[in-house]
């Protein structure tokens, strides 16, 4: 979403806010968004706001920060074409018919003006300069919607709210009793996706609710893969995993990283030529408008194969029934992430973690929140040496979880530095970092999720021998917990 709020505070300005990574990234525009292409406007980046603030309209008490009248000037949806942290953001805004943008799509660019400046500047002066951006209405404005792969968008009213995916509990082979009651799928090393298909449109949604449709246009193939009768009857909702394959046709998360976060058509087109993706479909949640959430797993799987046909980018992997040892052996032979055990009588519990789905991993992976970095030495001198990590405890309180300094390519380090540049803060986001790890550390906002591979969890609650695997833009920091 985007929202522009006309804010009558001590000085009139317009707050331009864009939804990104679970928050509203915000700029104050003193003279308002430009409506002509030859005009640049100052935009001062302010603190991020929660998504709930996107619908606020009313009066802020004078004694509070930002006191004054707030009016919804325009609001709607955005397509993010480029998001280079701290440097450049390009979005297409689709506002209301009666909104301040005039009811037509507008492509805006936010360009950072620099501001790192001389080291002799005061910290306050540097911080102020770093907040300054230019807001520009681009000359190349959108004339039509859609792209060559995906069908033209249909009325969003034809699609309901995305279904939150069901989650699995971490387990072991010993947790599977009465094997005849279970089915076993391979665990794919990718990004979870909920795909909604109606006549004329496909929508791809991540586990955290972010729209992935523009990032993976080749998966517009899902439209024709779904039975025409089901499409005509109403929406069909599928659960699966988006993967990128290596030269031996094995899913590899590191290759998929090259596609994540891209939305600008030119960037997507270039990346998809090098890294094509596939979707591994394993569940059918709604068929032709009829919910199947209360149907048992076996019935949903049978309906999936009746409703969807495989294609170039759409895959329907089979499941083993009643033989967990064989499934684990196959996953190890194929060097896959592990096995998903699913009770055949189990219903689909949207948004919940259930013991009727058990993930049995061949390797230990842990999602982590990046809270800072330490400077490198030797070949990494002047750059990032290691990332400082944290993981929320069972009550949701963020706790220090050590650091990771291996698994990075040179390209990874450059991209990580770029992403962290605009997130700096003066103090650590957690209060239990040991003094040895605080030394020469740079701290960042605790809102980015990554993933590491490790051998085990140490007695003091940290991953042993962690190796960086990549960012997880499909996850929110507050939903992360220890896997084991």
C-alpha positions in Angstrom: 0.0 0.0 0.0 0.9 3.7 -0.1 -0.6 6.6 1.7 -0.1 10.4 1.4 -1.3 12.4 4.4 -1.7 16.1 4.3 -0.3 17.1 7.7 -1.2 20.5 9.2 1.5 20.5 11.9 3.7 23.4 13.0 4.5 23.6 9.2 2.3 22.2 6.5 3.7 19.2 4.8 2.7 15.9 3.1 3.7 12.6 4.6 4.4 10.1 1.8 4.5 6.5 3.1 5.3 3.3 1.3 4.7 -0.2 2.6 7.9 -2.2 2.6 9.3 -5.0 4.9 6.3 -4.9 7.2 6.3 -1.1 7.9 5.4 2.2 6.3 8.7 3.8 5.1 8.0 7.5 5.4 9.1 10.9 3.9 7.9 14.4 4.8 7.4 16.4 1.6 7.2 20.1 2.5 5.6 21.2 -0.8 3.7 18.1 -1.6 4.2 15.4 -4.3 5.0 16.8 -7.7 2.3 16.4 -10.4 4.5 17.5 -13.2 7.6 15.7 -14.6 10.0 18.7 -14.6 9.6 19.4 -10.8 11.8 18.0 -8.1 10.6 18.2 -4.5 12.6 17.8 -1.2 11.6 14.7 0.7 13.0 14.2 4.2 13.0 10.6 5.4 11.5 10.2 8.8 11.0 7.3 11.1 9.1 4.2 9.9 5.5 3.9 10.9 3.4 0.8 11.6 1.0 -0.3 8.8 -2.0 0.6 11.0 -1.0 4.3 10.7 -1.8 4.1 6.9 -5.6 4.6 7.6 -5.2 7.4 10.2 -7.1 10.6 9.6 -7.9 13.0 12.4 -6.3 15.3 15.0 -3.0 14.7 16.9 -3.1 16.6 20.2 -0.9 19.8 20.1 1.3 18.6 23.0 2.2 15.4 21.1 4.9 15.0 18.4 3.4 16.0 15.1 0.5 17.7 16.7 -2.1 19.0 14.2 -4.7 17.9 11.7 -4.0 14.9 9.4 -6.1 14.4 6.2 -5.9 11.4 3.9 -4.8 13.1 0.7 -4.6 9.9 -1.3 -4.1 6.1 -0.7 -4.1 2.9 -2.6 -1.7 0.2 -3.9 1.9 0.4 -5.2 4.1 -1.6 -7.5 7.7 -1.5 -6.3 9.9 -1.4 -9.3 13.2 -0.7 -7.5 14.2 -0.6 -3.9 17.9 0.1 -3.3 18.2 0.8 0.4 19.4 4.3 1.2 19.8 5.2 -2.5 16.8 4.9 -4.8 13.2 3.8 -4.7 10.9 3.7 -7.8 7.2 2.9 -7.3 4.0 3.2 -9.3 1.1 4.5 -7.2 -2.5 3.5 -7.9 -4.5 6.0 -5.9 -8.2 6.7 -5.4 -10.3 8.1 -8.3 -11.0 11.2 -6.1 -7.4 11.3 -4.6 -4.8 14.0 -4.8 -2.9 12.1 -7.5 -5.9 12.4 -9.9 -6.9 8.8 -10.1 -4.3 7.7 -12.7 -1.2 5.6 -12.0 1.9 7.7 -11.2 5.5 6.5 -11.3 7.6 8.3 -8.7 11.3 8.1 -7.9 12.8 8.8 -4.5 16.5 9.7 -5.1 18.9 10.0 -2.1 21.0 13.1 -2.4 24.0 11.6 -0.7 25.0 13.2 2.6 27.8 11.0 3.9 30.0 14.0 3.3 33.2 15.0 5.0 34.3 13.2 8.2 34.8 16.7 9.7 31.0 17.3 9.7 29.3 17.0 13.0 27.3 13.8 13.6 24.1 15.8 13.7 24.9 17.5 10.4 25.7 14.2 8.7 22.5 12.6 10.1 20.4 15.5 8.8 22.0 15.4 5.3 21.5 11.6 5.1 17.7 12.1 5.6 17.4 14.3 2.4 15.9 12.8 -0.7 14.5 14.2 -4.0 11.0 13.2 -5.0 10.5 13.2 -8.8 7.6 12.3 -11.1 9.2 10.3 -13.8 8.8 11.2 -17.5 8.1 7.5 -18.3 4.6 7.1 -16.9 2.7 3.8 -17.0 0.3 3.6 -19.9 -1.0 0.0 -19.4 -1.0 -2.6 -16.7 0.4 -6.1 -16.7 3.2 -7.8 -18.5 3.8 -10.3 -21.2 3.7 -13.3 -18.9 0.9 -12.6 -16.6 -2.7 -12.1 -17.7 -4.1 -8.5 -17.5 -5.1 -7.8 -13.9 -8.7 -8.4 -13.0 -10.8 -6.6 -10.5 -9.1 -7.1 -7.1 -12.6 -7.6 -5.6 -12.6 -11.0 -7.4 -9.9 -12.2 -5.0 -10.3 -12.6 -1.3 -7.7 -11.9 1.3 -4.7 -14.2 1.0 -4.8 -17.3 3.1 -2.0 -17.5 5.7 -0.1 -20.7 5.1 -0.1 -23.6 7.6 3.2 -24.1 9.3 5.0 -27.3 10.4 6.6 -28.3 13.7 10.2 -29.3 13.8 10.6 -33.0 14.6 12.6 -36.2 14.1 12.1 -39.5 12.5 11.1 -40.9 15.9 8.1 -38.6 16.1 6.4 -40.5 13.3 4.4 -43.3 14.7 1.9 -45.4 12.8 3.6 -44.6 9.5 0.6 -45.8 7.5 -1.3 -42.7 8.6 1.4 -40.3 7.1 2.5 -39.1 3.7 6.0 -37.8 3.1 7.0 -35.0 0.7 10.4 -33.6 0.0 11.3 -30.3 1.8 12.1 -27.7 -0.9 14.8 -25.1 -0.3 12.9 -22.0 -1.4 10.3 -19.4 -0.5 6.7 -20.3 0.5 4.0 -18.9 -1.8 0.2 -18.8 -1.7 -1.1 -18.6 -5.3 -4.6 -17.3 -6.0 -6.0 -17.9 -9.5 -9.1 -16.4 -11.0 -10.2 -16.0 -14.6 -7.8 -13.5 -16.1 -5.4 -13.1 -13.1 -2.8 -14.7 -10.9 -1.7 -13.3 -7.5 1.4 -14.6 -5.7 1.7 -13.9 -1.9 4.5 -14.6 0.5 4.2 -16.2 3.9 4.2 -12.7 5.5 1.6 -11.4 3.0 3.9 -9.5 0.6 2.9 -9.5 -3.1 5.4 -11.5 -5.2 3.5 -11.4 -8.5 5.8 -8.9 -10.2 8.9 -10.7 -9.0 8.1 -14.0 -10.6 6.2 -13.2 -13.9 6.9 -16.7 -15.4 4.6 -18.1 -12.7 1.7 -16.5 -14.6 1.7 -19.9 -16.2 -0.4 -21.0 -13.2 -3.4 -19.3 -14.9 -3.6 -21.9 -17.7 -2.4 -24.7 -15.5 -5.6 -24.5 -13.4 -8.6 -26.3 -14.9 -10.7 -23.8 -16.9 -13.9 -25.0 -15.2 -12.5 -24.2 -11.8 -11.3 -20.7 -13.0 -14.7 -19.9 -14.3 -16.4 -21.0 -11.1 -14.4 -18.8 -8.7 -10.9 -18.4 -7.2 -8.6 -21.4 -6.8 -5.9 -21.1 -4.1 -2.8 -23.2 -4.1 0.1 -23.7 -1.6 3.6 -24.3 -2.7 7.3 -23.3 -2.7 9.1 -21.2 -5.3 12.6 -22.6 -6.0 15.6 -22.0 -8.2 17.5 -25.1 -9.5 21.2 -25.6 -9.9 22.9 -27.4 -12.8 21.9 -30.8 -11.3 18.2 -29.7 -10.9 18.5 -29.4 -7.1 16.8 -26.4 -5.4 19.4 -23.9 -4.1 18.4 -21.0 -2.0 21.6 -19.0 -2.9 20.5 -18.9 -6.5 17.0 -17.9 -5.6 18.5 -14.9 -3.7 19.2 -13.3 -7.0 15.5 -13.1 -7.8 14.1 -12.0 -4.4 13.1 -8.4 -4.0 13.1 -7.5 -7.7 10.0 -5.8 -9.1 11.2 -3.4 -11.8 10.3 -5.2 -15.1 13.8 -4.6 -16.6 15.6 -6.0 -13.5 13.2 -9.0 -13.3 13.6 -9.8 -17.0 17.4 -9.7 -16.8 17.5 -11.9 -13.7 15.0 -14.5 -14.9 17.1 -15.2 -18.0 19.9 -16.2 -15.6 17.8 -17.7 -12.8 14.5 -19.2 -13.9 12.2 -20.4 -11.1 9.7 -23.1 -10.6 6.8 -23.5 -8.2 6.4 -26.8 -6.4 2.7 -27.2 -5.6 1.8 -29.4 -2.7 -1.7 -28.4 -1.5 -5.1 -27.1 -2.8 -6.9 -24.8 -0.4 -9.8 -23.5 -2.5 -11.1 -25.0 -5.7 -13.4 -22.9 -7.9 -14.6 -20.8 -5.0 -15.2 -23.9 -2.7 -13.0 -24.0 0.4 -11.1 -27.3 1.0 -9.5 -26.3 4.3 -11.6 -28.7 6.3 -11.0 -31.6 3.9 -8.3 -34.1 4.9 -4.8 -33.9 3.4 -5.4 -37.0 1.2 -8.5 -35.5 -0.4 -6.8 -32.2 -1.0 -3.9 -33.9 -2.7 -6.2 -35.9 -5.0 -8.1 -32.7 -5.9 -4.8 -30.9 -6.6 -3.8 -33.4 -9.3 -7.3 -33.3 -10.7 -7.4 -29.4 -10.9 -3.8 -28.5 -11.9 -1.5 -29.8 -14.6 2.2 -29.5 -14.6 4.1 -27.2 -17.1 7.4 -25.6 -17.8 7.5 -23.7 -14.4 4.6 -25.5 -12.5 5.6 -28.8 -10.9 3.4 -31.3 -9.0 5.8 -33.4 -6.9 4.5 -36.7 -5.6 4.5 -37.9 -2.0 5.5 -41.2 -0.5 2.9 -43.0 1.7 3.8 -44.9 4.8 7.6 -45.2 4.5 9.5 -42.4 6.3 12.8 -44.2 6.1 12.6 -44.4 2.3 11.6 -40.7 2.1 14.5 -39.6 4.2 16.9 -41.8 2.2 15.7 -40.2 -1.1 16.0 -36.7 0.3 19.6 -37.4 1.4 20.5 -39.0 -2.0 19.1 -35.9 -3.8 20.9 -33.6 -1.2 17.6 -31.9 -0.4 16.8 -30.0 2.8 14.8 -32.8 4.4 11.3 -34.3 4.5 7.8 -33.0 5.3 5.7 -35.5 7.1 1.9 -34.8 6.8 -0.8 -36.7 8.6 -3.2 -37.9 5.8 -6.3 -37.2 7.9 -5.2 -33.7 8.9 -7.1 -30.6 7.9 -5.4 -27.4 6.8 -4.9 -25.1 9.7 -4.3 -21.7 8.1 -1.8 -19.5 9.9 -1.1 -22.1 12.6 1.8 -24.4 13.4 0.6 -27.9 13.9 2.0 -31.3 14.8 0.1 -32.9 11.9 2.8 -31.4 9.7 6.4 -32.3 10.9 9.6 -31.2 9.2 12.5 -33.5 9.4 15.7 -31.7 8.4 18.9 -33.1 7.0 20.7 -30.0 8.0 20.0 -27.3 10.7 18.9 -24.0 9.5 17.9 -21.0 11.7 16.2 -17.8 10.8 17.9 -14.8 12.5 17.5 -11.0 12.9 20.5 -8.9 11.9 21.2 -6.3 14.5 24.6 -5.0 13.5 28.0 -5.7 12.0 31.7 -5.7 12.8 34.5 -4.4 10.6 36.6 -6.9 8.6 40.3 -7.5 8.6 42.7 -8.6 5.9 41.0 -9.0 2.6 37.8 -7.6 4.1 39.5 -4.6 5.6 37.3 -1.5 5.4 34.1 -3.6 4.9 31.9 -6.0 6.7 33.7 -8.8 8.6 30.8 -10.4 10.3 27.1 -9.8 11.1 25.7 -9.7 14.6 22.6 -11.7 15.1 19.6 -12.0 17.5 16.6 -14.4 17.8 13.4 -13.6 19.8 12.9 -15.9 22.8 9.6 -17.8 23.4 8.0 -14.6 24.7 9.1 -12.5 21.7 12.0 -10.7 23.4 15.0 -10.3 21.1 18.1 -12.0 22.5 21.7 -11.9 21.2 22.6 -15.0 19.2 26.2 -14.5 18.2 27.7 -13.6 14.9 28.3 -15.1 11.5 31.4 -14.4 9.3 31.4 -17.1 6.7 29.3 -18.1 3.7 29.5 -14.6 2.0 30.5 -14.0 -1.5 32.0 -10.6 -2.4 28.7 -9.7 -4.1 26.8 -10.7 -0.9 29.0 -8.3 1.2 28.5 -5.4 -1.2 24.7 -5.9 -1.2 24.5 -6.4 2.6 26.5 -3.2 3.1 24.1 -1.3 0.8 21.1 -2.7 2.6 22.4 -1.9 6.1 23.6 1.6 5.3 20.3 3.4 5.8 19.4 1.4 8.9 22.1 2.6 11.3 21.4 3.4 15.0 23.7 4.4 17.8 22.9 1.7 20.4 22.4 -2.1 20.1 18.7 -3.2 19.7 19.3 -5.8 22.4 20.9 -5.4 25.9 22.7 -8.7 26.3 25.6 -8.4 23.8 28.9 -9.3 25.4 31.5 -6.6 25.6 33.9 -8.5 23.3 31.3 -8.4 20.5 30.3 -4.8 21.2 33.8 -3.6 20.4 34.0 -1.8 17.1 30.4 -2.9 16.3 28.0 -0.8 14.1 24.3 -1.2 15.0 21.3 -1.3 12.8 17.5 -1.5 13.2 16.3 -5.0 14.1 13.9 -5.5 11.1 15.8 -7.6 8.6 15.7 -11.4 8.7 18.4 -13.7 7.3 19.1 -17.4 7.6 22.2 -19.4 8.7 23.1 -23.0 8.6 24.8 -24.4 11.7 25.8 -27.7 13.4 24.0 -27.3 16.7 22.8 -24.8 19.3 25.4 -24.1 22.1 24.7 -24.1 25.8 24.5 -20.3 25.8 21.9 -20.4 23.1 23.8 -19.6 19.9 24.3 -21.4 16.6 27.6 -23.3 16.5 29.7 -22.7 13.4 27.0 -20.6 11.6 27.3 -20.1 7.8 25.3 -17.4 6.1 22.6 -18.6 3.6 21.0 -15.4 2.7 18.2 -12.9 3.4 14.6 -14.0 4.1 12.4 -11.1 2.8 9.4 -13.4 3.2 9.7 -13.4 7.0 9.0 -10.7 9.6 11.5 -10.2 12.5 8.8 -10.5 15.2 7.6 -14.0 13.9 11.1 -15.6 14.2 11.7 -18.2 16.9 14.3 -20.9 17.6 13.8 -24.0 15.5 15.3 -26.2 18.1 
